[in-house]
Amino acid sequence: MFARERKEALLIYMRQHKKASIRELSEEFHVTGATIRTDLKEMEQQELLIRTHGGAILNQQSVEKESQLKLRRGIFYDEKRRIGKLARQFVNEGDIILIDSGTTMVEFASGLINFESLKVVTNDLTIALELQKSSAIEIVLIGGDVRNHFECTIGAFGTEFLKQISVDKIFLSPNALSIGQGLTTPNEETAAMKKAMIRTASEGYILCDSSKIGKKTFCKFADLNEFSYLITDDGIREEDQKALEDMGLHVLVCGPEESLLKRS
């Protein structure tokens, strides 16, 4: 088990048990006490838990903040969480990635905190604040006007900045996706920002829950053939999946346990 995977599992264990000793965690994860102490120190810096003499307890304030954030993320929370977890498998140590704004993207970004070398460009304030807890992640926050209630930046300042950079991968979420109209969003300034983002990337990933597929809204910002992958949940209709794949898009469907669902 890699350090990143172990810390994710350790956090799940702490959420279940609320507190644990170093010896208990060492036995549970089959690593030395020194390794557990290092993990606990890093997780305390991320405000996930509080170290005690000989162990640690869960940081309840962090749990409450997470619960409040979950409420703000609205419906289809579980689908977004699963999509985000599957999408993280396509991020490699040392990557330079661009992350779009939105609730699905927050779910995706939240699990990046245990990477040991990563550069993230984003216009989402929530994502930037979450990832700044890790000293191993370099964050570039795109400037511009803050869009009220959406916690993201838009405007010419940001789109001009994006003309000057290039990234390995972009992870982006639309408000709607259709075969005829491509990717759309209700706000024209948001559309302009997304267009500028897409131009920076060598490879593109669409993260989109199935409720948005087959829909369209006001402003188009991309064609489907500008992306390599669509990552969605198992609510997608089989005929929609086939039609998208026939267009050359790799459609990855996550099952109920964040696994890749194979369809015949």
HUDAKA-V380670 format. One record per pair of residues at least 24 apart in sequence whose ideal C-beta (glycine too) atoms are under 8 Angstrom apart, sorted by the first residue. I is the first residue (numbers start at 1). GAP is how many residues later the second one is. D is the distance in Angstrom with one decimal. If there is no record, write none. Layout:
i/gap/d
I/GAP/D
I/GAP/D
//
This chain:
i/gap/d
1/28/7.2
3/36/7.5
3/111/7.2
3/113/7.3
4/110/3.9
4/111/6.4
4/112/7.3
6/25/7.1
6/33/6.7
7/32/5.5
7/35/7.2
7/36/6.4
7/107/4.9
8/103/7.1
8/106/6.4
10/29/6.0
10/33/7.2
11/32/6.9
11/37/6.0
11/38/7.8
14/34/7.7
14/35/5.7
14/42/7.0
14/43/8.0
14/44/4.8
15/43/6.3
15/48/7.2
18/39/6.5
18/40/5.1
19/33/7.6
19/36/6.5
19/37/6.9
19/38/4.3
19/39/6.9
20/35/5.5
20/36/6.4
21/33/5.4
21/34/3.9
22/32/5.8
22/33/5.5
23/31/7.8
24/31/7.3
25/30/7.5
45/88/7.0
45/90/7.8
46/67/6.2
46/87/4.3
46/88/6.7
47/86/6.6
69/37/7.5
69/57/7.8
72/31/7.6
73/30/4.2
73/33/6.8
73/34/7.2
74/29/6.5
76/133/4.8
76/135/5.8
77/30/8.0
79/130/4.4
79/131/7.0
79/132/7.8
79/154/4.1
79/156/6.9
80/24/4.5
80/27/4.6
80/129/5.9
81/26/5.0
82/151/6.0
82/172/4.6
82/173/7.9
82/174/7.5
82/176/4.9
83/24/7.1
83/25/7.3
83/124/5.3
83/125/7.6
83/126/6.4
83/148/5.4
83/149/6.5
83/150/6.0
83/171/5.9
84/24/3.6
84/25/7.6
84/26/7.2
84/27/6.5
84/123/7.0
85/26/6.3
85/169/7.4
85/173/4.5
86/145/5.6
86/166/6.5
86/168/4.3
86/172/5.9
86/174/6.7
87/84/6.1
87/118/6.1
87/120/5.4
87/144/5.0
88/24/6.6
90/79/7.1
90/115/6.3
90/139/7.3
91/24/7.2
91/27/7.2
91/78/7.3
93/24/4.9
93/25/7.0
94/24/7.3
95/24/7.3
95/73/5.0
95/74/6.3
96/25/7.3
96/71/4.7
96/72/5.0
97/24/7.2
97/70/6.0
97/71/6.2
97/72/4.9
97/73/7.1
97/74/6.5
98/24/7.0
98/69/4.6
98/71/7.3
98/72/4.4
98/73/7.3
98/99/5.6
98/102/6.0
98/103/6.0
99/25/6.6
99/28/5.8
99/71/7.9
99/72/5.3
100/24/7.3
100/70/7.2
100/71/6.5
100/72/4.1
100/73/5.6
100/94/6.6
100/97/6.4
101/26/7.4
101/49/6.8
101/50/7.3
101/51/3.6
102/50/7.8
102/71/4.6
104/69/4.4
104/103/5.0
104/104/7.3
104/105/6.7
105/66/6.6
105/67/7.8
105/68/5.4
105/102/6.8
106/24/7.3
108/63/5.9
108/99/6.0
112/25/6.8
113/24/7.2
121/44/6.9
121/46/6.0
121/79/7.8
123/29/5.0
123/30/4.5
123/31/7.4
123/35/6.1
123/70/6.3
123/74/7.8
124/27/6.5
124/28/5.0
125/26/4.5
125/27/6.5
125/28/7.6
126/25/5.1
140/25/8.0
142/51/7.9
144/49/7.8
147/40/7.7
147/42/7.5
147/43/7.2
152/38/7.9
153/40/7.7
154/33/7.7
154/35/4.3
154/36/5.9
154/38/7.5
154/39/5.1
155/34/6.4
155/38/7.7
158/35/6.0
158/38/7.3
159/33/5.8
159/34/6.1
159/36/7.9
159/37/4.1
162/31/8.0
162/34/4.1
162/35/6.1
162/37/7.1
162/38/5.5
163/33/7.0
163/36/7.6
165/35/5.6
166/34/5.4
166/35/7.6
166/36/7.4
167/33/5.1
167/34/5.2
167/35/7.4
168/33/7.2
168/34/5.7
168/35/6.8
169/32/5.9
169/33/7.0
169/34/4.9
169/35/7.3
169/36/6.5
170/27/5.8
170/28/6.2
170/30/6.8
170/31/3.7
170/33/7.5
170/34/5.0
170/35/6.9
171/34/4.9
171/36/5.9
172/25/6.6
172/26/7.0
172/32/6.8
172/33/7.1
172/34/6.1
172/35/7.0
172/55/7.9
173/33/7.2
173/34/4.8
173/35/6.0
174/32/6.8
174/34/6.0
174/38/6.6
174/47/7.7
174/48/7.8
175/37/6.6
175/42/5.3
176/36/5.2
176/39/3.9
176/40/5.0
176/41/4.6
177/29/7.0
177/31/5.4
177/35/5.6
177/36/5.2
177/37/7.6
177/38/7.0
177/47/7.6
177/53/7.7
178/35/7.6
178/36/5.9
178/37/6.2
178/38/4.7
179/45/7.2
179/61/8.0
179/64/5.6
179/65/6.9
179/68/6.9
180/36/7.5
181/35/4.2
181/39/5.8
182/38/5.5
182/39/7.9
182/40/5.6
182/41/4.5
182/42/5.5
183/37/6.9
183/38/5.7
183/39/4.4
183/40/7.7
183/41/7.2
184/32/5.1
184/33/4.6
184/34/6.7
184/35/6.1
184/36/5.1
184/37/6.9
185/32/6.3
185/33/7.3
185/34/5.6
185/36/6.1
186/31/5.0
186/32/4.9
186/33/6.9
187/31/7.6
187/32/6.9
188/30/7.5
188/31/5.0
190/29/7.8
190/31/7.9
191/28/4.1
191/29/7.2
191/30/4.0
192/29/7.6
194/27/4.5
194/28/6.9
195/26/4.9
195/27/6.8
198/24/5.6
198/28/5.9
203/25/5.4
204/24/5.9
204/25/7.5
205/24/4.8
205/25/7.9
205/26/6.3
206/24/4.6
206/25/6.9
207/24/5.3
207/25/8.0
208/24/5.4
209/24/5.5
209/26/7.3
210/24/7.5
210/25/3.4
210/26/4.3
210/27/7.8
211/24/7.0
213/24/7.7
213/27/5.5
214/26/5.9
224/25/5.7
225/24/7.7
234/27/5.4
238/25/6.4
//
